Amino acid sequence: MRRLITLRTEAGRRVYVHLDNLGAGVDRLYRRWSREPDGWHCVDTGEVAQISGLIFNRRLKQPAPRWRT
């Protein structure tokens, strides 16, 4: 299962981060984000963001095919 979290920067911009583990991940621009005690820090740019949501990507169950008998 792949986890995606939503972060909100101090400027109000949303950042979606795909987690590698519970303490680090990358966004769509491949910037590395790490979790610190005061929020999430971007290793590349130095931005600080706070978590605003947690989204779990799950596969939907496909219904069984209905065959005629």
Secondary structure, DSSP 8 states (H G I E B T S, - for coil): --EEEEEEETTS-EEEEEEEETTEEE-TT--EEEEETTEEEETTT--EEEEEEEEE-------------
